[in-house]
Amino acid sequence: MCHIKAEEKDVRGDNSCDTMKQQKLSGYLVFIGAFTTRVLLVVLMQNGGIFLLTFQREFNVGATLAGWLGSLPIATRGFIGLPTGAALRRWSCRKVGIVGAILLPVGILSSIFASTIEHLVVTFAIVTGIGGGILWLTSVVVVEKHFTEHFALAHSMVSSGGNIGKMILPPFIRFLIDTYGWRGALLIEAALLFHCVAAASVFKSQQRTTREMDTKTQTDIKHDSIKQCDTSSTQLNKDKDKMAPMSKFHTHQWTNHYLNPRNSRFT
């Protein structure tokens, strides 16, 4: 028996060590994926300014209308936060992140065939803004789930990827525009953004989704309340059973005392 217990302890220790290694590896992959998405999401933030003069000359529009292509993605990213939060409560970070990562290059690819500025407003600004907002919020949530103790440090290191992207990508995209034109630059940019799909595929949720945790908590509360009621009713029945012989004894004693002729006051 002692040997069996020792073997069970060794197996449990090995399983715990393997679990810790898997969690660390998953954490590293999540960090790399979130960092990569932040670097590439700079394209969404800087696209409007990089392509501003090019779109003005191409479609013969003013700076006000062309400026919408730079401001709409940022505004859309903010407005999409509430639906993204609801989606993250229902589905995993990987599924939601992949959806956002697919919308980014699809919006850029659709912009290649634009013949009017209104077409670019829909594809270049709104569609990419929705995808970028979903992917940005998902990267924050998945880092918070994996780095509960050092979330501030992990989040700051992931956010630094945006600053690195701001230094590298805008000059590179400007070079692409001068070399291949704005349509060729958008095609190469879409190819780069497709890497966000691979980055989002490593967003493995370490904890259960919020909906599952809420359902589990409500179920536990119901079970605890039922157990408490059963325990209190059982204890009450035990107290009644204990008090029943005592009450019979006191009743019998009272009857013998007052109905005994020797204890009567009138004798």
C-alpha angles and dihedrals in degrees: 000000000000091000091050092050091048091051090049090052091050091050091049091048092051091048092050091049091050090049092051091049091050091049092050092048091047090050092052092049092048090050093050092046094049091045091051093050091051091052093050095041088068085078088066092051097044102034095091094055095043095051096034099102092037093055092045091057095040098050098025096234133140128259092256095061093039089049090065087071089065100040101041096064091054093047092046091050089057096046094048092061096089097052090043091054091052090049092050090054090056104034136031125271090247095058095044092044093051091052091054092044091054093050092056100063092033090060092048093047091050089054092062090073094048117132098172135041090241090062089055092049090060101039105024096040114021102033094044090044091056092048093045093049092051093048094044095052092043091054090054094049096047092050090050091052095051099038104044095150100039100028095133093054094043093047093049091050091049091048090053087069088073091058091049090051091051090057097046112029105050095057089044093052090047088054090050092052092051092046106037104015126247095292093051090046091053090050092054090043090055089051089054092048091053086072087071088071090060090045092051092048090071092056093113113176108230094190131046120270118268092248092056091047091050092048091048092048093050091049091050091050091052092048092047092050091049092049091048092051091048091048094049093047091049091049091049091052090050091051090050091050090051094047096047097073091044093053091048090050094051092047092051092047092049091050094050092048101049099034095048108105092219091063094048117115094216097060 
